[in-house]
Amino acid sequence: MATPIVFLDIAGPDPAALQSFYSDLFGWESTTGEFAVALTAPLMAAIRKDPAEKRLYFGVEDVTATLADIQAHGGSVDAPRFAVPGIVVLGLFRDPAGNPMGLVEMADGKPKIP
């Protein structure tokens, strides 16, 4: 069996601000800094040739609306909504600490395929 991902850790200089950001946008409730999140199983993953980085991708109904909410809560947009034809609809952002993250547009509980 392949080794599973068993923990998620998001860091920044102001943990309270990050806690508020993720709670407001994605409903991750925590008062201690620890929380549990829903997962899609199996969790799809990719290794690609680009400059080194890692991103978590969150499934949302509307990438454009969520990116606007991200900016309103102190995050920034790396790439507005775009389609990878035949694969997925994405948006890329950074949380208030600068951590790179992504959005996947979902429909009926599955990634929307353009």
N, C-alpha and C positions, 0 to 999 in steps of 0.2 A: 504494500500500500504506500502511496506517495505521502510525504510528510505534510500534515495539515497546517494551515495558518491558524494560530490559536489565540492571538492577541493583537489589538490595535492600539497604537500609542501616537497621539498628536501633541507636539510640543510647541511652546512659544514663550515669550517673556512675560505674558500676562494670562495665566491660566483661567482666571475668572472671565476675562473677555472672550477667550476661546469657548469656554463652557457656555456662555450666553449665546454666542454666535451659532454654535451647533444645535443648541436647544431651540432657539428661535427659528432656525431654518429647517432643521430636519427632525425636530422632536426628541432629541437625545436628552433625556432628563437626568440630571445628576446634581447632588449637593456636595459631594465629596471629591469629585473629579473622576470617579469610577462609574461606569455605566455599561449596559449591554445594548447591542444593536442587532437589528434584524439582518439576516443574510440571505442571499440567493444561493441555493446549493444545487449542484456544485458551483463554486465560485469560479467564473471564467477568468483567465489571466493571459497575458501576452509578454513575450520578450521581444524587443525590437531594436533595430539599429538607429540610434539617435544619441544626443548627449545624455549622460547619466542623469536619471531622475526616477522618482516613483510617484505614482498618483493613485489615490483612491477614487473610485467613480460611484456616484450616488444616483440611483434611479428616481427620476422625477417625471411628472406629467407634462410639464412645459419648461423646456430649457431656457427660453428667452425670459419668461417671467421669473424663474428662479435666479437667473443671473442678475436681474434688476434687484431682487430682494438681497442677494449677496452684496451688491454694491451699497445698498441702503443700510446694511449691517456692518460696514467697514471692510468688506472684502474687495477684491479687484478682479477684473475679467482679463484672462490671458487670450481667450479666443471666443467670440460670440458663437451662437448656434451655427453648426455646420453639419452637413451630411457626408457620410462615407457611403457612397452609393452601394446598395445591396448589403450593407453591413449594419450601420447604426447611425443615430443622430446624437451629436455630442456638443458640449460646451465646456470650456476650461476656465478655471478660476484659481485664485489664491485666497486663503483665509486671512484674517487680520494679522496673523503672525508671518504671513508669506509662504505658508505651506501650499504646494501645488496640489490641486484636486480637480476632479472632473465630474460632469453630469452626463447621464445617459437618459434620453427621452424614452419614456415607457408608455405602452398602450396595452391594456388588458393584462397587466402584470408581466409583460415581456418587452424587451427592447424593441423600439419602433424601427422597422427596416425600411429605409427610403427607396 
